[in-house]
């Protein structure tokens, strides 16, 4: 091959993610719809909590992609053909299973997500569907973040990207297409242990992000973006001191309690609530002079009186 094998795998598997994510080329305003109580916790602690995707409403969506991708990898006729022998294919599947099981045992618990909706500048009434679904049925707030002030470095364990909306058949088609392209790269190698291990590694890493950044097309109105923390991308365990939990009506859930004062090295220098928050929008059910004055008092007591709403 004229280019290194690892780079060839990256080119076929990751090119569309870099093209679709729109970040960092695009730096949109992103709104997080939540309760007033959550806003109070954020401004009083300088913490933003990220949730584990296994507790998200679209858990089945994540399971669908990961399980479908794993099954298709093991049975792909493209990979079976290119491996040339049963032994070579068994080795490839064995490596994939090891990586899949390692993620399941050691990393999935500490994968964390923050969900946001792309906000149109000047449209300061928000989206009705978002208020109903996530903003306390109109009794909450939308915290609008300006991503222009984020500058994650190449080694950051955080991935910022736009959610793509696809039907189940479209996602299965994507998986098959990627396996075909992966096999095409393998066909140009000697299919050594190293080549096969790299193929398994790059596919599962891409599959994880495909699962995290795709959603059923019935939710397209949400215009969702996500900030995802991946534990396996944090070999120095920079975020481990911020791993915590919350007790909710669903029981005890793992949380990443992101302390903004301690994340400059991964999200960019000068990252504070004041530089990130562009605007706070009150929900339509509580938008009144009395509520505005009460929120102003909350912000003043928390030392965040400069935040706009």
ChimeraX attribute file (.defattr): number of C-alpha atoms within 10 A of each C-alpha:
attribute: neighborCount
match mode: 1-to-1
recipient: residues
	/A:1	8
	/A:2	6
	/A:3	7
	/A:4	8
	/A:5	18
	/A:6	15
	/A:7	12
	/A:8	17
	/A:9	24
	/A:10	15
	/A:11	14
	/A:12	19
	/A:13	21
	/A:14	20
	/A:15	11
	/A:16	10
	/A:17	16
	/A:18	13
	/A:19	10
	/A:20	13
	/A:21	19
	/A:22	14
	/A:23	16
	/A:24	15
	/A:25	10
	/A:26	11
	/A:27	13
	/A:28	20
	/A:29	21
	/A:30	25
	/A:31	28
	/A:32	22
	/A:33	30
	/A:34	22
	/A:35	21
	/A:36	18
	/A:37	10
	/A:38	15
	/A:39	20
	/A:40	15
	/A:41	14
	/A:42	17
	/A:43	21
	/A:44	15
	/A:45	12
	/A:46	19
	/A:47	18
	/A:48	19
	/A:49	22
	/A:50	20
	/A:51	23
	/A:52	20
	/A:53	20
	/A:54	18
	/A:55	11
	/A:56	13
	/A:57	8
	/A:58	13
	/A:59	13
	/A:60	11
	/A:61	16
	/A:62	21
	/A:63	13
	/A:64	15
	/A:65	22
	/A:66	20
	/A:67	12
	/A:68	15
	/A:69	25
	/A:70	20
	/A:71	11
	/A:72	16
	/A:73	24
	/A:74	17
	/A:75	12
	/A:76	16
	/A:77	15
	/A:78	18
	/A:79	24
	/A:80	19
	/A:81	13
	/A:82	20
	/A:83	22
	/A:84	12
	/A:85	10
	/A:86	11
	/A:87	10
	/A:88	18
	/A:89	20
	/A:90	14
	/A:91	15
	/A:92	24
	/A:93	21
	/A:94	15
	/A:95	19
	/A:96	24
	/A:97	17
	/A:98	13
	/A:99	17
	/A:100	18
	/A:101	13
	/A:102	13
	/A:103	18
	/A:104	11
	/A:105	10
	/A:106	12
	/A:107	14
	/A:108	17
	/A:109	17
	/A:110	21
	/A:111	22
	/A:112	24
	/A:113	24
	/A:114	18
	/A:115	17
	/A:116	24
	/A:117	24
	/A:118	18
	/A:119	21
	/A:120	12
	/A:121	10
	/A:122	7
	/A:123	8
	/A:124	15
	/A:125	13
	/A:126	22
	/A:127	19
	/A:128	14
	/A:129	14
	/A:130	22
	/A:131	23
	/A:132	15
	/A:133	13
	/A:134	17
	/A:135	23
	/A:136	17
	/A:137	18
	/A:138	24
	/A:139	18
	/A:140	25
	/A:141	28
	/A:142	31
	/A:143	23
	/A:144	27
	/A:145	24
	/A:146	18
	/A:147	19
	/A:148	15
	/A:149	17
	/A:150	21
	/A:151	17
	/A:152	19
	/A:153	13
	/A:154	9
	/A:155	11
	/A:156	18
	/A:157	20
	/A:158	21
	/A:159	17
	/A:160	20
	/A:161	22
	/A:162	20
	/A:163	24
	/A:164	20
	/A:165	20
	/A:166	17
	/A:167	13
	/A:168	15
	/A:169	9
	/A:170	13
	/A:171	21
	/A:172	17
	/A:173	12
	/A:174	15
	/A:175	21
	/A:176	18
	/A:177	15
	/A:178	20
	/A:179	23
	/A:180	18
	/A:181	18
	/A:182	24
	/A:183	22
	/A:184	16
	/A:185	20
	/A:186	22
	/A:187	16
	/A:188	12
	/A:189	14
	/A:190	11
	/A:191	18
	/A:192	12
	/A:193	13
	/A:194	11
	/A:195	18
	/A:196	21
	/A:197	18
	/A:198	18
	/A:199	25
	/A:200	22
	/A:201	19
	/A:202	19
	/A:203	23
	/A:204	20
	/A:205	15
	/A:206	16
	/A:207	20
	/A:208	17
	/A:209	18
	/A:210	22
	/A:211	19
	/A:212	24
	/A:213	22
	/A:214	19
	/A:215	22
	/A:216	16
	/A:217	13
	/A:218	10
	/A:219	13
	/A:220	13
	/A:221	12
	/A:222	17
	/A:223	16
	/A:224	23
	/A:225	22
	/A:226	21
	/A:227	18
	/A:228	23
	/A:229	23
	/A:230	20
	/A:231	22
	/A:232	16
	/A:233	14
	/A:234	15
	/A:235	10
	/A:236	9
	/A:237	12
	/A:238	15
	/A:239	20
	/A:240	13
	/A:241	11
	/A:242	16
	/A:243	15
	/A:244	14
	/A:245	14
	/A:246	15
	/A:247	9
	/A:248	8
	/A:249	7
	/A:250	8
	/A:251	7
	/A:252	10
	/A:253	16
	/A:254	21
	/A:255	21
	/A:256	25
	/A:257	22
	/A:258	19
	/A:259	18
	/A:260	17
	/A:261	13
	/A:262	15
	/A:263	18
	/A:264	17
	/A:265	15
	/A:266	19
	/A:267	18
	/A:268	15
	/A:269	15
	/A:270	17
	/A:271	19
	/A:272	19
	/A:273	18
	/A:274	17
	/A:275	15
	/A:276	20
	/A:277	20
	/A:278	18
	/A:279	18
	/A:280	20
	/A:281	19
	/A:282	26
	/A:283	26
	/A:284	17
	/A:285	12
	/A:286	14
	/A:287	16
	/A:288	12
	/A:289	9
	/A:290	10
	/A:291	12
	/A:292	15
	/A:293	11
	/A:294	12
	/A:295	19
	/A:296	18
	/A:297	14
	/A:298	17
	/A:299	19
	/A:300	14
	/A:301	12
	/A:302	16
	/A:303	12
	/A:304	17
	/A:305	15
	/A:306	10
	/A:307	18
	/A:308	14
	/A:309	16
